[in-house]
Amino acid sequence: MTTSGARVETGTWAPGMRYLRTGPRDDAQPLLVLPGLESHAQPPTGLGRRMVLGSLRPLAGARDVWWVDRRTGLRPGVTIADLAADYADGIARRHDGPVDVVGTSTGGSIALQLAADHPRLVRRLVLVSISSTLASASVAWPWVSCQRGLSGMCRRM
C-alpha cells in the first residue's frame, strides 16, 4: 500500500513491538514515532490507520518514518525505563546510528526516558503533550528533567 508515493509496511520489532513504517525509501533519515499507550499494542486499522498515516504523511515525504507501539503482554510493574529499554534495543537492531524521536502522550514520557538512558541512540527529541503522572504537580517535570539531563537537546517552542 502506498500513500502519496510512500510505501507502507507493517511488522514487528523484537521484543514484540508492532510497527507501521512509511516513507520514500530505506536510506532516508529515520524518524521514530512513539505513540501514546492504548489498551492494545497493535498498529491501527481502518479509520485509525488512515488517521495515523495522514498525520505521518508530511514527515514521510523525506523521512523513513517508523510508528512503533509498545510490546504486547506487559506485566504489572513494568516501568517507563523498561519500555524505553525495549525501544533502545529496537533502534540498535534496526539502525546504524542515532535517530530522531517524536513521542506523544505516554510515548513522550518513554521517549524522554529513552534519551536520558540511551543518549547515543537519540539524535533529536520532540515531545508532544506529555506528563509524568496524572497529578498537577507533574506539569513541569518533563521540562525540568530535560534541562537537567539533556541540555543539548532541549529547546522550548
N, C-alpha and C positions, 0 to 999 in steps of 0.2 A: 504494500500500500504506500502511496506517496502523498505528500502534502506540499503543494506548490513546488514540485520538483525534488523535494527532500524525501529520502527513503524513511520508512518507519519500520522498526523491528521490535520484537519483544523477546525476553529471555530471562535468565536467572543468573545473578552473580552469586558466587559462594559467599556466605553460607545460607543460601535460600532467599536471597533478596531479589524480588521481581523488578524488571525494568521495562521502560519504554525508551527507545532510542530513535532520534531523528536528526537529520542534518544532511548536508550535501554530499559528504564523503568522509571516509575513515580518517584521513590525515588532517582534517580541520581541528582547530584548537578545541579540546574537550571542555565541556561545561557540565558539572554535576548538579542536578536539582534534587534537593531533599524536601519532599512534601510533608505536610503535617500528618500526624498519625490518625488513622481511621480504625474502625473496628476490624477491618481485614487488611491484609498486606498483599494486595494484588493490583496490577495495573488496571486503570479504569476501563470500562467497556461502554458501548453505546454512546449516549449523550455525554456522559462523564469523560469518555475518551476523546470525543470531539472537542470538548471544552479544554482539556489539558493540552491537546495538540494545538488548538488555537492559541493558547497562552504561550506555547513554546515556539510557534511559527516565527515571530520576529527574531528570536535568538538563533533559530535553526538555519537561517539563510546563510550564515557564515561559520557556524559553530557545530561541533559534534555534540549534541545535547543528549545527556543521559538523565532521565527522570527515574530515580531509583527509590523504591519503597523499602521499609524496614523488613527484616526477615520474619518469616512466619513462625508461629508456635512459641511466642515469648512466654517465659515462665515468670511467676511472681518474683519480684526482687530484682529484675533486670533494671540496670541504671542507664542514664544518658551516656555515660562513659562506655558502657558495654556496647550500646548501639553505635557510638562513634567508632569504636574499635572494629565493628563489622564493616563500616564504610571504609575505614583505613585499609583493611585487608582487601576489599574490593578494588580500591584505587590502585594499590600496589600490584595487584594481579593483572589489571587491565591497562594501566597507563605507565609510560616510561618516566614521567616526571610529574611535578605538581600540577594540579588542575584548579580551575576557578570553580567556586562552590556558591550556590544560592540555596538558602534554607528558609522555608516558610513555616510559621507557627512552631510546632514542636520540632519540625525538621530544622528550623533555625537554631533552636537550642542544641540539637545534635551537631549541626554544622559548627557552631561556636566551640563545642567540646572537641570536635574533630580538629579544628585549627589550633586549639590550645594543646592538645595531647600529641598531635602529629603535624607540626608546622611544616615539615619538609614535603608534605603531600598537598598542601593548600597554597596556591599562588595568590588568589584573591578570594575575599569572602564578602558575600552580600547577605544581610539578614533582613527578613521581611516579617514584620508583625510577630515578634517573638516575646516570650516571657519565661522566666524560670519556674514560676509556680502560679497558681491562680490568685494568690494573695496580693493585695495592693502594694505591699512593701517591695514586691519583686520588680516593679516597673523600671527602676534604674539599674537593676542588676546586670543585664547584658552589656550596657554601655560602659559601666564601671569596670566590669571584668575585661572587656575589650581594651579599655585604656590601660589597664594594669598589665595584661599579659600579651597583647597583640598590637602594641602601639604602631608598628609599621603598617598594619592593615586597616586601622580604624580611621574613619572619616565620616562626620555627620553629613547627612544630605540636606 
